Amino acid sequence: MLHRCPVTAFQLRISLVIFVIKFQVMKKFFVFVLLSAGYATSAQEASVITPAAKGVVYGIAPSEKGEVVNLINLSSKMADGAFEGKVTGKVKEVCKAMGCWIKLQKEDGTTLMVKAKDHSFFMPENLTGKTVVIDGIASVQNISEEKRKHYAEDGGSTKGEIKKIKGSEKEIQFVASGVKLID
């Protein structure tokens, strides 16, 4: 014969309170797990970069209105060291770390650094060699030695090439709100 212990009302209330507390904690944990999974999925989707193809736009599509300046003429169009509008040129290099900048080839062998405004979009490595229209603001910037080395590292330069970078340099940089692939 089994011996049963009498359960008091107080013990039942305590058991019920413990059950409710455990249930609330588990519910919060379950919501946290679902939100975390949703965030991880959206972050992964945001990091997928559309491969380069004619007509693809990265960021905000450049306006169809207004003049498109050829990169050759950019310097002459800069009033007071700045230019706002659209420029076209051929991509020489793409940031290998994230795709957050490209360099356009100039006639003299140098390049124009084009950065995605606020890192709001990323561009694929297969953009190299393609002609693009960029829309945004160009200005003369003083680029520190540290920043120049950072760009060189992101561009895939060797450690030896990076060591050779000394001092700061003034250059025109372009902050693009959008990049459209022409061909």
N, C-alpha and C positions, 0 to 999 in steps of 0.2 A: 504494500500500500504506500502510495506516494504521500509525502508530507508537504503540504502547501503552506507557504508563508503568506500571511495576510498582507495585502498591499494597501497602504493607506492612501487617502485622497491626496495628501501632500506629495507622496512619492509619484503618483500618477501625474500631478501637475508638473513636477520637476522633469519627468521623462518627456512630457509633451513639450515643455519649453526647450529642452535639449534638442528634441527632434526638429522643432521649428527653426532653431538657430542653425543647426546643421543644414537644413533645407535651404535657408537663405544664403548661407555661405556657398553651397554648391551651385545655386542659381546664379550668383554673382560670378563665380568661377566659369560657369558655362557661357555666360554672356561675354566675359573677357576673352575666352578662347575663340568664340565666333567672331568677335570684332577683330582680334589679332589675325585670324585667318583671312578675313576680308581685306584688311589693310595690306597684308603680305601679297595677296593676289592682285590688288590694285597697283601696288608698287611695282610688281613684276610686269604687269601689262604696260605701265607707263614707261618702263625701261626698254621696251621693244622698239627698235628704230626701223622705220620703213626703208627698204633698200632703194638706192637711187634709180629713178626711172623718169623719163621725160614727163614734165608737168607736175611732178611731186613737189609739195610745199612742206617745208619744215618751219614751224612757228606760224606767224600770221602771214597770209598771202599778200605779196606786194600789190599795191594799188595798180589798177590798169591805167589810171590817169597819170599824166605828167611824163617828163622826159626821163629816159634811162641813160645815164652817163657811162661812157666806156671808161674802164679803169685807167686807160692812158690819160684821160682828161680830168681825172679826179682832183689832182693838185691844183690845177688852174681854176676849178670851180669852188674851191674852199675859200670862203670869205671870212676874214678874221680867224683863220685856223680851224674852221668848222664847215661841215656840209651836212645837209639833211635831205635825203631823197633815195633814189635807186641807182645802183651801180651794177654793171655787168662785167664779168671776167671769168677766167678759167681757173678751176681749183687745182692747186699744186699739192696741197697737203691737208690732212684731216687729223684732228686730235685723236690719238689712238687710245687714250685713257677712257674718255666718255663720249667723244664726238661733239664737244661743246664749242669748238672753234674750227675754222678752216683758214687756209691761207690762199689768197688769189695771186697768180703769177703776174708780175709787172714786166714791161718791155725790157727794163734794164737788168733783169735777173733777180731783183729783190721781190719781196712779197708784201701783200697787205693782209694784216691780221684782222680776221672777222670773227667776233665773239658773239655767241647767242646771248641776247639780252636777258639778264637775271638767270642764266642757265635754264631758261624756260623751254628749250627744245634741244634735241641732239641730232647730229647728222651722221650718216654711215660712212665707213671708210671707202666704199666703192664710189664715192662722189669725186674722188681724185680723177683729174683729166676731163671733167665735165664742165660745161658752161652754165653759170648760174646768174640770176638777178637777185641782188641783196637789197633790202630796204631797211633804212635806219639812219644812224648818225655817225659821221666820220669826224675825228678830231685828232689833233697832234697831242701825243702823250709822251711822258718821260717814263720809260720802262726800266725798272731797277734790274740790277744784275741777278738778283734772286728770282724775279719774275721771268726774266729771259731764260734762266736755267730751268725753271719750272716748265715753260713752254717747250723747250728743247727736249726735256724728259718725256712730256706728254706726246711729243711728235715722234718719239722713237729714236732720238739721237743716242749715240754711244756715250759711255762715261767719259771717254777721251775727248769727244767733241764738246760735251758739257763743261769739262774742266777748262777748255780754251775760252769760254765766255767770260769776259772781264768788263766790269763797269756798266753803267746805265747808258741807254740810247734813246734819242728822240725819234719817234716814228708816228706815222698816221695809223690809227686803229679805227676799226669800224665796229659799232655795236648794232647788230642786226635784230630787228623784231621779226624778220622772216627771210627765208631763202627759198627761191623757186628754181628748180632744175629746168633749163631750157633745152639742152641736148648733151 
